[in-house]
Amino acid sequence: MAKITFISAVAAALLMTAGVAQAGNVAAGKEKSAACAACHGVDGVKGLDETYPILAGQHADYLERALSDYKSGKRKNAIMAGMAAALSKEDIADLSAYYASLSGPLKSSKRR
Amino acid sequence: MSVSKQTNFKAAVSGMVAAVGLAAMLASGSAGAQAPAAAPSAAPAAPAVKGDAAAGAKKNSMCIGCHGIENYKTAFPVLYRVPKITGQNQAYFVAALQAYKSGERSHPSMQAISGSLTEQDMADLAAFYAQSK
């Protein structure tokens, strides 16, 4: 029991440090991802071409920021503005959680 | 990483950014004075500069301060983890840097850093990071 309490405390602390990131629902995100897959690829790696970023394995909070900024118009992209406009905060959190959960080639960069 | 360590890093990075910005300003100032009317060659839709991954590997010192640290967070304007860039698509990578440089995409550090990069630098960095897939 004490262990569970400890784990919840750690989880809560992690969530708080994640700031804006609300824990999205991976399964719900997958269901909402059809429109994304058309360009970014079903796997979030192999998109239409190399001008589309790889999403699989990217940090969820970064993806949330990107989608929120597209929605607000802070980040400008003709295609993404239209896509993000239709998304609720929850949709954004779910989609971000889903793509972050996929495995892909992205890594934090190393010196070499 | 401890909070204080991250703070130190941030201070170092912002110092570096300021230095880079200053250097860029100086560079652009002198270039403008020397060549006020550089031939308007403006090759329309110039073919993308070819990136050299080996050259990119020598130009990434400004990147690793943030992107080389696992789960490093940027504090402005809101707190979130900086994106993983190793393995990212080359063409997207260049487009992102260009968007920061033009101001179309905003982030204080990234705008300052991209402002100091030439097309060749961007292509080289993109080649380097894409290659590390």
Interface residues (C-beta under 8 A of the other chain):
Chain A: T17 A18 G19 V20 A21 G47 D49 E50 T51 Y52 P53 I54 G57 Q58 H59 D61 Y62 E64 R65 K74 R75 K76 G104 P105 L106 K107 S108 S109 K110 R111 R112
Chain B: A57 N60 C63 I64 H67 G68 I69 E70 N71 Y72 K73 V78 L79 Y80 R81 V82 P83 K84 I85 T86 G87 Q88 N89 Q90 A91 Y92 A95 A96 A99 E104 R105 S106 Y129 S132 K133
